[in-house]
Amino acid sequence: MISKLFDRPVYLKEQKNLVREITAVEEAIDYLEDWPERDRDLIHEAALRTCYMAHDGLKPLRAARDAIRSFAKKKGILAKEPAVKPWMIRPVGGSGRAAL
């Protein structure tokens, strides 16, 4: 299956110091499907429906990205893009080369 990637990731706050990166429509669908039943509302339903439609090619991927961002903003979990990305951090254990 070919992943349908967003042009830019969406960052969602999960815990105090934990941010989840959503990079594709499939990840957005998974996130929304995992949302607690008791907290689902019309905003959740609209975002999920938009993501499914984008996944099926009925809406552009941009619409799905905008939907998950709007959902996150309304729920207060939208995070700004982190200043330091994981690939920018140097591994602590050394260079990764085998010792000769």
Backbone hydrogen bonds, N-H to C=O, Kabsch-Sander energy under -0.5 kcal/mol:
donor,donor_aa,acceptor,acceptor_aa,energy
5,L,3,S,-1.0
6,F,23,T,-3.1
10,V,22,I,-2.4
11,Y,79,A,-0.5
12,L,20,R,-2.7
13,K,77,I,-3.5
14,E,18,L,-2.9
15,Q,18,L,-1.4
18,L,15,Q,-1.0
20,R,12,L,-3.4
22,I,10,V,-3.3
22,I,20,R,-0.6
23,T,21,E,-0.6
25,V,4,K,-2.4
28,A,24,A,-1.9
29,I,25,V,-2.4
30,D,26,E,-2.5
31,Y,27,E,-2.5
32,L,28,A,-2.5
33,E,29,I,-2.8
34,D,30,D,-1.8
35,W,32,L,-0.8
39,D,36,P,-1.5
40,R,37,E,-1.5
45,E,41,D,-2.6
46,A,42,L,-2.6
47,A,43,I,-2.3
48,L,44,H,-2.7
49,R,45,E,-2.5
50,T,46,A,-2.3
51,C,47,A,-2.3
52,Y,48,L,-2.4
53,M,49,R,-2.3
54,A,50,T,-2.3
55,H,51,C,-2.4
56,D,52,Y,-2.0
57,G,54,A,-1.2
58,L,53,M,-2.7
59,K,53,M,-1.0
63,A,60,P,-1.1
64,A,60,P,-1.1
65,R,61,L,-2.4
66,D,62,R,-2.7
67,A,63,A,-2.1
68,I,64,A,-2.4
69,R,65,R,-2.2
70,S,66,D,-2.5
71,F,67,A,-2.5
72,A,68,I,-2.4
73,K,69,R,-2.5
74,K,70,S,-2.5
75,K,71,F,-1.9
76,G,72,A,-0.7
76,G,73,K,-0.8
77,I,72,A,-2.7
78,L,72,A,-0.9
79,A,11,Y,-3.0
85,K,83,A,-0.6
88,M,85,K,-2.1
89,I,86,P,-1.3
94,G,91,P,-0.6
